Amino acid sequence: MTDRFKCDLEFEQELGAMPDRKLLEFVARQALETSRRCKDHTVRLITLEGGNRKQSSIIGGITGTIAGIIIAIINYFVGKN
């Protein structure tokens, strides 16, 4: 809890030390990133709530397979040393 408080305090101090232009640019970047994430999550939620479970299952299966292959390759090369 104290780490988070310390981090928040440092962040507040950094924001307070920024000149107006830099602060506006920082806020604009954060707003853009938030907007992009909301858009991505909206598409994801519509897909999940729309009952398109077959598509979600196929995508999940493909993703799991690719992740498994990558992990197997990494383990193979790490085990050779």
N, CA, C and O atoms as a GROMACS GRO file, in nm:
protein
  324
    1MET      N    1   0.082  -0.119   0.000
    1MET     CA    2   0.000   0.000   0.000
    1MET      C    3   0.087   0.126   0.000
    1MET      O    4   0.055   0.223  -0.067
    2THR      N    5   0.197   0.124   0.075
    2THR     CA    6   0.283   0.241   0.080
    2THR      C    7   0.354   0.262  -0.053
    2THR      O    8   0.380   0.376  -0.092
    3ASP      N    9   0.387   0.152  -0.126
    3ASP     CA   10   0.451   0.167  -0.257
    3ASP      C   11   0.358   0.240  -0.354
    3ASP      O   12   0.401   0.328  -0.428
    4ARG      N   13   0.232   0.203  -0.351
    4ARG     CA   14   0.136   0.268  -0.440
    4ARG      C   15   0.122   0.416  -0.403
    4ARG      O   16   0.116   0.502  -0.490
    5PHE      N   17   0.117   0.444  -0.274
    5PHE     CA   18   0.107   0.583  -0.228
    5PHE      C   19   0.229   0.662  -0.272
    5PHE      O   20   0.217   0.776  -0.317
    6LYS      N   21   0.348   0.602  -0.258
    6LYS     CA   22   0.473   0.668  -0.297
    6LYS      C   23   0.473   0.692  -0.448
    6LYS      O   24   0.512   0.800  -0.494
    7CYS      N   25   0.429   0.594  -0.523
    7CYS     CA   26   0.424   0.606  -0.669
    7CYS      C   27   0.326   0.717  -0.708
    7CYS      O   28   0.356   0.799  -0.795
    8ASP      N   29   0.208   0.720  -0.644
    8ASP     CA   30   0.109   0.823  -0.672
    8ASP      C   31   0.164   0.961  -0.638
    8ASP      O   32   0.143   1.057  -0.712
    9LEU      N   33   0.234   0.971  -0.526
    9LEU     CA   34   0.291   1.098  -0.484
    9LEU      C   35   0.397   1.146  -0.584
    9LEU      O   36   0.401   1.264  -0.618
   10GLU      N   37   0.483   1.055  -0.629
   10GLU     CA   38   0.584   1.092  -0.728
   10GLU      C   39   0.519   1.135  -0.859
   10GLU      O   40   0.565   1.230  -0.923
   11PHE      N   41   0.413   1.066  -0.898
   11PHE     CA   42   0.341   1.101  -1.020
   11PHE      C   43   0.280   1.241  -1.008
   11PHE      O   44   0.289   1.321  -1.101
   12GLU      N   45   0.220   1.270  -0.893
   12GLU     CA   46   0.163   1.402  -0.870
   12GLU      C   47   0.270   1.510  -0.876
   12GLU      O   48   0.247   1.618  -0.931
   13GLN      N   49   0.387   1.482  -0.821
   13GLN     CA   50   0.496   1.579  -0.824
   13GLN      C   51   0.545   1.601  -0.967
   13GLN      O   52   0.576   1.714  -1.006
   14GLU      N   53   0.553   1.494  -1.046
   14GLU     CA   54   0.594   1.508  -1.186
   14GLU      C   55   0.494   1.592  -1.264
   14GLU      O   56   0.532   1.677  -1.344
   15LEU      N   57   0.364   1.566  -1.240
   15LEU     CA   58   0.262   1.644  -1.309
   15LEU      C   59   0.270   1.791  -1.270
   15LEU      O   60   0.255   1.879  -1.355
   16GLY      N   61   0.293   1.818  -1.143
   16GLY     CA   62   0.303   1.955  -1.096
   16GLY      C   63   0.422   2.029  -1.152
   16GLY      O   64   0.418   2.151  -1.166
   17ALA      N   65   0.528   1.956  -1.184
   17ALA     CA   66   0.650   2.018  -1.235
   17ALA      C   67   0.646   2.039  -1.386
   17ALA      O   68   0.733   2.108  -1.441
   18MET      N   69   0.548   1.982  -1.455
   18MET     CA   70   0.541   1.994  -1.601
   18MET      C   71   0.494   2.134  -1.641
   18MET      O   72   0.405   2.191  -1.578
   19PRO      N   73   0.555   2.189  -1.747
   19PRO     CA   74   0.503   2.314  -1.802
   19PRO      C   75   0.366   2.289  -1.868
   19PRO      O   76   0.333   2.174  -1.899
   20ASP      N   77   0.290   2.394  -1.888
   20ASP     CA   78   0.154   2.380  -1.940
   20ASP      C   79   0.147   2.302  -2.071
   20ASP      O   80   0.062   2.215  -2.088
   21ARG      N   81   0.234   2.333  -2.162
   21ARG     CA   82   0.232   2.267  -2.294
   21ARG      C   83   0.256   2.116  -2.280
   21ARG      O   84   0.184   2.036  -2.338
   22LYS      N   85   0.357   2.079  -2.203
   22LYS     CA   86   0.386   1.937  -2.183
   22LYS      C   87   0.271   1.867  -2.113
   22LYS      O   88   0.238   1.754  -2.148
   23LEU      N   89   0.209   1.933  -2.017
   23LEU     CA   90   0.096   1.874  -1.945
   23LEU      C   91  -0.022   1.851  -2.040
   23LEU      O   92  -0.086   1.747  -2.034
   24LEU      N   93  -0.050   1.948  -2.126
   24LEU     CA   94  -0.158   1.932  -2.224
   24LEU      C   95  -0.130   1.817  -2.320
   24LEU      O   96  -0.219   1.739  -2.353
   25GLU      N   97  -0.005   1.807  -2.365
   25GLU     CA   98   0.032   1.697  -2.454
   25GLU      C   99   0.020   1.562  -2.384
   25GLU      O  100  -0.026   1.465  -2.444
   26PHE      N  101   0.060   1.556  -2.258
   26PHE     CA  102   0.048   1.433  -2.180
   26PHE      C  103  -0.098   1.392  -2.166
   26PHE      O  104  -0.132   1.276  -2.186
   27VAL      N  105  -0.183   1.488  -2.132
   27VAL     CA  106  -0.326   1.459  -2.116
   27VAL      C  107  -0.387   1.415  -2.248
   27VAL      O  108  -0.469   1.324  -2.251
   28ALA      N  109  -0.348   1.479  -2.357
   28ALA     CA  110  -0.400   1.442  -2.489
   28ALA      C  111  -0.360   1.299  -2.525
   28ALA      O  112  -0.441   1.222  -2.576
   29ARG      N  113  -0.233   1.263  -2.498
   29ARG     CA  114  -0.188   1.125  -2.527
   29ARG      C  115  -0.265   1.024  -2.444
   29ARG      O  116  -0.305   0.919  -2.494
   30GLN      N  117  -0.286   1.055  -2.316
   30GLN     CA  118  -0.359   0.964  -2.229
   30GLN      C  119  -0.504   0.949  -2.274
   30GLN      O  120  -0.559   0.839  -2.271
   31ALA      N  121  -0.567   1.059  -2.316
   31ALA     CA  122  -0.706   1.054  -2.365
   31ALA      C  123  -0.715   0.970  -2.492
   31ALA      O  124  -0.809   0.893  -2.509
   32LEU      N  125  -0.618   0.986  -2.581
   32LEU     CA  126  -0.617   0.907  -2.705
   32LEU      C  127  -0.601   0.759  -2.674
   32LEU      O  128  -0.671   0.676  -2.732
   33GLU      N  129  -0.509   0.725  -2.584
   33GLU     CA  130  -0.488   0.585  -2.547
   33GLU      C  131  -0.614   0.526  -2.482
   33GLU      O  132  -0.651   0.413  -2.511
   34THR      N  133  -0.678   0.602  -2.397
   34THR     CA  134  -0.801   0.556  -2.332
   34THR      C  135  -0.910   0.533  -2.437
   34THR      O  136  -0.983   0.434  -2.431
   35SER      N  137  -0.922   0.625  -2.531
   35SER     CA  138  -1.020   0.611  -2.638
   35SER      C  139  -0.996   0.485  -2.720
   35SER      O  140  -1.090   0.413  -2.753
   36ARG      N  141  -0.869   0.459  -2.754
   36ARG     CA  142  -0.836   0.338  -2.830
   36ARG      C  143  -0.871   0.212  -2.752
   36ARG      O  144  -0.925   0.116  -2.807
   37ARG      N  145  -0.838   0.213  -2.623
   37ARG     CA  146  -0.868   0.094  -2.543
   37ARG      C  147  -1.018   0.071  -2.530
   37ARG      O  148  -1.065  -0.042  -2.536
   38CYS      N  149  -1.093   0.179  -2.513
   38CYS     CA  150  -1.240   0.166  -2.504
   38CYS      C  151  -1.296   0.110  -2.633
   38CYS      O  152  -1.386   0.025  -2.631
   39LYS      N  153  -1.244   0.156  -2.747
   39LYS     CA  154  -1.291   0.106  -2.876
   39LYS      C  155  -1.260  -0.043  -2.889
   39LYS      O  156  -1.346  -0.121  -2.932
   40ASP      N  157  -1.139  -0.083  -2.852
   40ASP     CA  158  -1.101  -0.224  -2.859
   40ASP      C  159  -1.189  -0.309  -2.769
   40ASP      O  160  -1.233  -0.417  -2.808
   41HIS      N  161  -1.214  -0.260  -2.648
   41HIS     CA  162  -1.296  -0.336  -2.553
   41HIS      C  163  -1.442  -0.341  -2.597
   41HIS      O  164  -1.512  -0.439  -2.571
   42THR      N  165  -1.489  -0.236  -2.663
   42THR     CA  166  -1.626  -0.236  -2.712
   42THR      C  167  -1.644  -0.345  -2.816
   42THR      O  168  -1.743  -0.419  -2.812
   43VAL      N  169  -1.550  -0.355  -2.908
   43VAL     CA  170  -1.557  -0.460  -3.011
   43VAL      C  171  -1.553  -0.597  -2.945
   43VAL      O  172  -1.627  -0.687  -2.983
   44ARG      N  173  -1.466  -0.612  -2.847
   44ARG     CA  174  -1.453  -0.739  -2.777
   44ARG      C  175  -1.580  -0.775  -2.702
   44ARG      O  176  -1.625  -0.890  -2.705
   45LEU      N  177  -1.640  -0.678  -2.634
   45LEU     CA  178  -1.762  -0.704  -2.560
   45LEU      C  179  -1.878  -0.737  -2.652
   45LEU      O  180  -1.958  -0.826  -2.622
   46ILE      N  181  -1.887  -0.667  -2.763
   46ILE     CA  182  -1.995  -0.696  -2.859
   46ILE      C  183  -1.980  -0.838  -2.911
   46ILE      O  184  -2.079  -0.911  -2.925
   47THR      N  185  -1.857  -0.879  -2.940
   47THR     CA  186  -1.832  -1.015  -2.989
   47THR      C  187  -1.872  -1.117  -2.883
   47THR      O  188  -1.936  -1.218  -2.914
   48LEU      N  189  -1.833  -1.091  -2.757
   48LEU     CA  190  -1.864  -1.187  -2.650
   48LEU      C  191  -2.013  -1.190  -2.617
   48LEU      O  192  -2.069  -1.298  -2.596
   49GLU      N  193  -2.076  -1.074  -2.613
   49GLU     CA  194  -2.217  -1.069  -2.577
   49GLU      C  195  -2.308  -1.104  -2.693
   49GLU      O  196  -2.425  -1.139  -2.673
   50GLY      N  197  -2.256  -1.096  -2.815
   50GLY     CA  198  -2.338  -1.122  -2.932
   50GLY      C  199  -2.368  -1.270  -2.952
   50GLY      O  200  -2.442  -1.305  -3.043
   51GLY      N  201  -2.314  -1.355  -2.871
   51GLY     CA  202  -2.342  -1.497  -2.882
   51GLY      C  203  -2.260  -1.565  -2.990
   51GLY      O  204  -2.290  -1.678  -3.028
   52ASN      N  205  -2.157  -1.499  -3.039
   52ASN     CA  206  -2.073  -1.558  -3.142
   52ASN      C  207  -1.964  -1.640  -3.074
   52ASN      O  208  -1.845  -1.610  -3.085
   53ARG      N  209  -2.006  -1.743  -3.006
   53ARG     CA  210  -1.913  -1.824  -2.927
   53ARG      C  211  -1.825  -1.912  -3.016
   53ARG      O  212  -1.712  -1.944  -2.980
   54LYS      N  213  -1.876  -1.949  -3.131
   54LYS     CA  214  -1.796  -2.032  -3.221
   54LYS      C  215  -1.672  -1.957  -3.268
   54LYS      O  216  -1.562  -2.012  -3.269
   55GLN      N  217  -1.690  -1.831  -3.307
   55GLN     CA  218  -1.577  -1.750  -3.350
   55GLN      C  219  -1.480  -1.730  -3.234
   55GLN      O  220  -1.358  -1.740  -3.253
   56SER      N  221  -1.531  -1.702  -3.115
   56SER     CA  222  -1.444  -1.682  -2.999
   56SER      C  223  -1.367  -1.809  -2.967
   56SER      O  224  -1.249  -1.803  -2.931
   57SER      N  225  -1.431  -1.924  -2.980
   57SER     CA  226  -1.365  -2.051  -2.952
   57SER      C  227  -1.254  -2.078  -3.053
   57SER      O  228  -1.146  -2.123  -3.015
   58ILE      N  229  -1.281  -2.052  -3.178
   58ILE     CA  230  -1.180  -2.075  -3.283
   58ILE      C  231  -1.060  -1.984  -3.260
   58ILE      O  232  -0.945  -2.029  -3.267
   59ILE      N  233  -1.086  -1.856  -3.234
   59ILE     CA  234  -0.977  -1.761  -3.211
   59ILE      C  235  -0.898  -1.802  -3.086
   59ILE      O  236  -0.774  -1.797  -3.087
   60GLY      N  237  -0.966  -1.840  -2.980
   60GLY     CA  238  -0.898  -1.884  -2.858
   60GLY      C  239  -0.814  -2.007  -2.882
   60GLY      O  240  -0.703  -2.017  -2.830
   61GLY      N  241  -0.865  -2.102  -2.960
   61GLY     CA  242  -0.790  -2.223  -2.990
   61GLY      C  243  -0.665  -2.194  -3.072
   61GLY      O  244  -0.558  -2.249  -3.044
   62ILE      N  245  -0.679  -2.108  -3.171
   62ILE     CA  246  -0.564  -2.072  -3.254
   62ILE      C  247  -0.459  -2.000  -3.170
   62ILE      O  248  -0.340  -2.028  -3.180
   63THR      N  249  -0.504  -1.905  -3.086
   63THR     CA  250  -0.413  -1.831  -3.000
   63THR      C  251  -0.340  -1.924  -2.904
   63THR      O  252  -0.219  -1.911  -2.884
   64GLY      N  253  -0.412  -2.018  -2.844
   64GLY     CA  254  -0.351  -2.113  -2.752
   64GLY      C  255  -0.249  -2.202  -2.821
   64GLY      O  256  -0.143  -2.231  -2.766
   65THR      N  257  -0.281  -2.244  -2.942
   65THR     CA  258  -0.189  -2.327  -3.018
   65THR      C  259  -0.061  -2.252  -3.052
   65THR      O  260   0.049  -2.304  -3.035
   66ILE      N  261  -0.076  -2.130  -3.099
   66ILE     CA  262   0.042  -2.049  -3.133
   66ILE      C  263   0.126  -2.023  -3.009
   66ILE      O  264   0.249  -2.035  -3.014
   67ALA      N  265   0.062  -1.990  -2.898
   67ALA     CA  266   0.136  -1.966  -2.773
   67ALA      C  267   0.210  -2.092  -2.729
   67ALA      O  268   0.324  -2.084  -2.684
   68GLY      N  269   0.145  -2.208  -2.742
   68GLY     CA  270   0.209  -2.334  -2.706
   68GLY      C  271   0.331  -2.363  -2.792
   68GLY      O  272   0.433  -2.409  -2.742
   69ILE      N  273   0.320  -2.336  -2.921
   69ILE     CA  274   0.432  -2.358  -3.012
   69ILE      C  275   0.549  -2.266  -2.977
   69ILE      O  276   0.664  -2.309  -2.974
   70ILE      N  277   0.518  -2.140  -2.949
   70ILE     CA  278   0.624  -2.044  -2.914
   70ILE      C  279   0.693  -2.086  -2.785
   70ILE      O  280   0.815  -2.081  -2.775
   71ILE      N  281   0.615  -2.127  -2.686
   71ILE     CA  282   0.673  -2.170  -2.559
   71ILE      C  283   0.759  -2.295  -2.579
   71ILE      O  284   0.866  -2.307  -2.519
   72ALA      N  285   0.712  -2.389  -2.662
   72ALA     CA  286   0.789  -2.510  -2.688
   72ALA      C  287   0.922  -2.478  -2.756
   72ALA      O  288   1.025  -2.536  -2.723
   73ILE      N  289   0.920  -2.385  -2.851
   73ILE     CA  290   1.043  -2.346  -2.920
   73ILE      C  291   1.140  -2.280  -2.822
   73ILE      O  292   1.260  -2.310  -2.823
   74ILE      N  293   1.089  -2.191  -2.739
   74ILE     CA  294   1.174  -2.125  -2.640
   74ILE      C  295   1.235  -2.228  -2.544
   74ILE      O  296   1.354  -2.223  -2.516
   75ASN      N  297   1.153  -2.320  -2.495
   75ASN     CA  298   1.203  -2.425  -2.405
   75ASN      C  299   1.306  -2.513  -2.473
   75ASN      O  300   1.403  -2.555  -2.410
   76TYR      N  301   1.288  -2.540  -2.599
   76TYR     CA  302   1.382  -2.622  -2.674
   76TYR      C  303   1.520  -2.555  -2.680
   76TYR      O  304   1.622  -2.618  -2.653
   77PHE      N  305   1.520  -2.426  -2.717
   77PHE     CA  306   1.647  -2.356  -2.730
   77PHE      C  307   1.711  -2.326  -2.594
   77PHE      O  308   1.833  -2.326  -2.583
   78VAL      N  309   1.632  -2.301  -2.494
   78VAL     CA  310   1.687  -2.276  -2.360
   78VAL      C  311   1.744  -2.406  -2.302
   78VAL      O  312   1.846  -2.404  -2.232
   79GLY      N  313   1.681  -2.518  -2.331
   79GLY     CA  314   1.728  -2.648  -2.281
   79GLY      C  315   1.854  -2.696  -2.348
   79GLY      O  316   1.924  -2.781  -2.292
   80LYS      N  317   1.886  -2.645  -2.466
   80LYS     CA  318   2.008  -2.688  -2.536
   80LYS      C  319   2.134  -2.636  -2.471
   80LYS      O  320   2.240  -2.697  -2.485
   81ASN      N  321   2.125  -2.524  -2.401
   81ASN     CA  322   2.246  -2.462  -2.341
   81ASN      C  323   2.297  -2.538  -2.226
   81ASN      O  324   2.397  -2.500  -2.166
   0.00000   0.00000   0.00000
